[in-house]
Amino acid sequence: MSLRGRESQSHPYGSSVGQLIDQFATLPGIGRKSAERLAHYILSIPEPEARQLADAINAVKQSVRPCSVCYNLTEQEVCTICSDSRRDKKLVCVVESPRDVVSLEATSSFQGVYHVLQGRISPLEGIGPENLTINALIRRVKQDGVTEMIMATNPTLEGDGTALYISNLLEHENVEITRLARGIASGSVLEFANKEMLSDALQGRQRF
């Protein structure tokens, strides 16, 4: 029997509680102690509340899916952003995950549409271009007459590599490829900026 199985079976409250703790412990950022606290919370609330939580989890797994156009998460075939006639369909912001869309939308500064890659190229993790929605993005650029594509992948080695790979695929297309500005954040102090931030700030400097 695996360690996880032994932990579940040996829990003083029974194996079902042990299994619940095991499942909570698989969540991002949740350690064993936090998983135990969550399990005890579930045990302490009335059964109707526990069922509402279970029903909510089941509902999102049943109803939420990738948008057929941009691959953001939605309960419809096409998400509300893609179906919004006020959005500029020729301006596409490329991001790694649906969470990035939420972050950018919170700024209320972008009036284009998005394309969610569902990850980034990472050979060490076995993730190649074929595992992402890059082919669908290339089709959108060609079919929809996209004039500008903003590369908003994360400023990491894998994120920058993914952006470079996509830009190379589109080098012969009539589309302007830009990226999010990087550098010193407003309200920060130069003394505490790392060299990568300072380098990006110098390279991306603007006219005063």
C-alpha positions in Angstrom: 0.0 0.0 0.0 1.2 3.5 -0.8 2.1 6.1 1.8 -1.0 8.0 0.9 -3.1 4.9 1.3 -1.6 4.2 4.7 -2.2 7.8 5.8 -5.9 7.6 4.8 -6.5 4.2 6.5 -4.8 5.2 9.7 -6.7 8.5 10.3 -8.4 8.4 13.7 -11.8 9.5 12.1 -11.7 6.8 9.4 -10.4 6.3 5.9 -13.0 8.7 4.3 -11.5 11.6 6.3 -8.0 10.5 5.4 -9.0 10.5 1.7 -10.5 13.9 1.9 -7.3 15.3 3.5 -5.3 13.6 0.7 -7.4 15.3 -1.9 -7.1 18.7 -0.3 -3.3 18.2 0.0 -3.1 18.0 -3.8 -4.3 21.6 -4.2 -1.7 24.2 -5.1 -0.2 25.9 -2.0 -2.0 23.5 0.4 0.3 21.5 2.7 -0.7 18.6 4.9 -1.6 20.8 7.9 -3.7 23.1 5.8 -5.4 20.1 4.2 -6.3 18.8 7.7 -7.8 22.2 8.7 -9.9 22.2 5.6 -11.1 18.7 6.2 -12.0 19.6 9.8 -13.9 22.6 8.5 -15.9 20.4 6.2 -16.7 18.1 9.1 -17.9 21.1 11.2 -20.3 22.7 8.8 -24.0 21.5 8.3 -24.5 18.8 5.7 -26.5 21.2 3.3 -23.5 23.6 3.2 -21.1 20.7 2.4 -23.4 19.5 -0.3 -23.5 23.1 -1.8 -19.7 23.1 -2.0 -19.7 19.7 -3.7 -22.5 20.8 -6.1 -20.5 24.0 -7.0 -17.4 21.9 -7.8 -19.4 19.5 -9.9 -21.2 22.4 -11.7 -18.0 24.1 -12.8 -16.5 20.8 -14.0 -19.7 20.1 -16.0 -20.4 23.6 -17.5 -17.1 25.4 -17.9 -15.1 24.8 -21.0 -12.6 26.6 -23.3 -14.0 29.2 -25.6 -14.1 27.9 -29.2 -12.4 31.1 -30.4 -9.9 32.2 -27.8 -9.7 29.2 -25.4 -10.5 31.3 -22.4 -12.8 29.6 -19.9 -16.5 30.1 -20.4 -19.9 28.5 -19.9 -20.9 29.3 -23.5 -19.6 28.1 -26.8 -18.1 31.6 -27.3 -17.0 33.7 -24.3 -18.5 37.1 -23.5 -15.3 38.9 -24.6 -15.2 37.3 -28.0 -18.9 37.9 -28.6 -18.7 41.6 -27.5 -19.2 43.7 -30.6 -17.5 46.6 -28.9 -14.2 44.8 -28.8 -11.5 45.3 -31.5 -11.2 41.8 -33.0 -8.1 42.8 -35.0 -6.2 43.5 -31.7 -5.3 40.2 -30.0 -3.5 39.8 -26.7 -1.8 36.5 -26.3 -1.6 35.1 -22.8 -0.6 31.8 -21.2 -3.6 31.0 -19.0 -7.2 32.2 -18.3 -6.0 33.7 -15.0 -3.9 36.2 -17.1 -7.1 37.3 -18.9 -8.7 38.0 -15.5 -5.7 40.1 -14.4 -5.6 42.1 -17.6 -9.4 42.7 -17.6 -9.2 44.0 -14.1 -7.2 47.0 -15.5 -10.1 48.1 -17.8 -7.4 49.3 -20.2 -7.6 46.8 -23.0 -10.4 46.8 -25.6 -9.2 44.1 -27.9 -9.6 40.3 -27.6 -7.5 37.5 -26.2 -5.9 34.2 -27.1 -5.1 31.8 -24.4 -2.2 29.4 -25.2 -3.1 27.1 -22.3 0.6 27.0 -21.2 4.0 27.8 -22.6 6.7 25.8 -24.4 8.8 24.0 -21.8 10.8 21.1 -23.2 12.0 20.1 -19.7 8.3 19.5 -18.8 7.5 17.8 -22.0 5.4 20.7 -23.3 5.9 21.4 -27.0 4.1 23.7 -29.5 1.8 20.9 -30.4 0.4 20.9 -26.8 -0.6 24.5 -27.0 -3.2 26.4 -29.0 -0.6 28.0 -31.3 -2.0 26.5 -34.5 -5.4 28.0 -33.7 -3.8 31.4 -33.1 -2.0 31.3 -36.5 -5.4 30.5 -38.1 -7.0 33.5 -36.3 -4.3 35.9 -37.5 -4.7 34.7 -41.1 -8.5 34.4 -41.2 -9.6 37.4 -39.1 -7.1 39.9 -40.5 -5.5 40.6 -37.1 -3.4 43.8 -37.4 -1.6 43.7 -34.0 -0.8 40.9 -31.7 0.4 41.7 -28.1 2.6 39.0 -26.7 1.7 39.0 -23.0 3.4 35.7 -22.0 5.1 35.7 -18.7 8.6 37.4 -18.6 10.4 34.1 -18.0 12.7 32.0 -20.1 9.9 29.7 -21.2 7.5 32.7 -21.7 9.9 34.6 -23.8 10.8 31.5 -25.8 7.2 30.9 -26.6 6.7 34.5 -27.7 9.8 34.2 -30.0 8.6 30.9 -31.5 5.2 32.4 -32.3 6.7 35.6 -33.8 8.9 33.5 -36.0 5.9 31.7 -37.4 4.2 35.0 -38.3 7.2 36.8 -39.7 5.8 36.7 -43.2 2.3 37.8 -42.2 1.1 41.4 -42.3 0.7 41.7 -38.5 2.5 43.9 -36.0 3.8 42.0 -33.1 4.4 43.9 -29.8 4.9 42.9 -26.2 4.0 44.3 -22.8 6.2 47.0 -21.5 8.6 45.9 -18.8 10.8 47.6 -16.2 10.4 49.7 -13.1 6.9 49.6 -11.6 5.3 52.9 -10.7 6.0 53.8 -7.0 9.1 51.5 -6.8 12.6 52.5 -5.9 15.6 51.8 -8.2 17.7 50.5 -5.2 15.4 47.5 -4.9 15.0 46.6 -8.5 16.9 43.6 -9.8 19.2 43.8 -12.8 16.6 42.2 -15.2 14.0 44.8 -14.3 16.6 47.6 -14.8 17.7 46.2 -18.1 14.2 46.0 -19.4 13.5 49.5 -18.2 16.5 50.9 -20.1 15.8 49.0 -23.3 12.1 50.0 -23.2 12.7 53.7 -22.3 10.2 56.2 -23.7 10.4 59.9 -24.7 9.8 62.2 -21.7 
